[in-house]
Amino acid sequence: MGITTVVSWIVFGLIVGAIARLLMPGRQNMGWLMTIVLGIVGSFAGGALSTLLFGSSDGGFHPGGWIMSIIGALILLIAYSTLAAKKH
């Protein structure tokens, strides 16, 4: 895994995490680093969910991959917000 791959994952995570945060109403208390992590982990969660529902893909670019990544990030963001609210 080269530096280009790592940078691509960080940028992709930031975009997906930011879109998920924009779609979810209310304020989320997290910084840019947590937004990147949310996007990357959400992408993996969305990919796993997509594989379970539709089977494995050929590994190419699909717009549905972005959608499933955002859905995965939204699910994680809801879980994070729920857990953070219970702490207070």
C-alpha positions as CSV (number, residue, x, y, z in Angstrom):
1,M,0.0,0.0,0.0
2,G,1.6,3.2,-1.2
3,I,1.3,6.8,0.1
4,T,-1.2,7.5,-2.7
5,T,-3.6,4.8,-1.5
6,V,-3.4,6.1,2.1
7,V,-4.0,9.7,1.0
8,S,-6.9,8.5,-1.2
9,W,-8.5,6.8,1.8
10,I,-8.1,9.9,4.0
11,V,-9.7,12.1,1.3
12,F,-12.5,9.6,0.6
13,G,-13.1,9.3,4.4
14,L,-13.3,13.0,4.8
15,I,-15.8,13.4,2.0
16,V,-18.0,10.5,3.1
17,G,-17.9,11.5,6.7
18,A,-18.7,15.2,5.9
19,I,-21.6,14.2,3.8
20,A,-23.0,11.9,6.5
21,R,-22.6,14.7,9.1
22,L,-24.4,17.2,6.7
23,L,-27.3,14.7,6.2
24,M,-27.8,14.0,9.9
25,P,-29.8,16.8,11.7
26,G,-28.4,18.3,14.8
27,R,-24.9,19.1,15.9
28,Q,-22.2,16.4,16.2
29,N,-19.3,17.1,18.6
30,M,-16.4,15.7,16.6
31,G,-13.4,17.1,14.9
32,W,-12.0,16.5,11.4
33,L,-10.0,13.4,12.5
34,M,-13.2,11.7,13.8
35,T,-15.0,12.7,10.6
36,I,-12.3,11.0,8.5
37,V,-12.4,7.9,10.7
38,L,-16.2,7.9,10.5
39,G,-16.1,8.1,6.7
40,I,-13.5,5.3,6.4
41,V,-15.1,2.9,8.8
42,G,-18.5,3.8,7.4
43,S,-17.2,2.9,3.9
44,F,-16.2,-0.5,5.2
45,A,-19.5,-1.0,7.0
46,G,-21.4,0.1,3.9
47,G,-19.3,-2.2,1.7
48,A,-19.9,-5.2,4.0
49,L,-23.7,-4.4,4.1
50,S,-23.7,-4.2,0.3
51,T,-21.8,-7.5,-0.1
52,L,-24.4,-9.2,2.2
53,L,-27.3,-7.8,0.4
54,F,-26.2,-7.9,-3.3
55,G,-23.1,-10.2,-3.4
56,S,-19.5,-9.2,-4.1
57,S,-18.7,-6.7,-6.8
58,D,-16.0,-6.8,-9.4
59,G,-14.0,-4.2,-7.5
60,G,-14.6,-1.4,-10.0
61,F,-16.0,2.0,-9.3
62,H,-19.7,2.1,-8.7
63,P,-21.9,5.1,-7.7
64,G,-23.7,2.6,-5.4
65,G,-20.4,2.3,-3.5
66,W,-20.5,5.9,-2.5
67,I,-24.2,5.6,-1.5
68,M,-23.5,2.5,0.7
69,S,-20.4,4.2,2.2
70,I,-22.6,7.2,3.2
71,I,-25.3,4.9,4.6
72,G,-22.7,3.1,6.6
73,A,-21.3,6.3,7.9
74,L,-24.8,7.5,8.8
75,I,-25.4,4.3,10.8
76,L,-22.1,4.8,12.6
77,L,-22.9,8.5,13.2
78,I,-26.3,7.6,14.7
79,A,-24.7,5.0,17.0
80,Y,-22.0,7.5,18.0
81,S,-24.5,10.2,18.8
82,T,-26.7,7.8,20.8
83,L,-23.7,6.6,22.8
84,A,-22.4,10.2,23.4
85,A,-25.9,11.3,24.5
86,K,-26.1,8.5,27.1
87,K,-22.7,9.5,28.6
88,H,-24.1,12.9,29.5
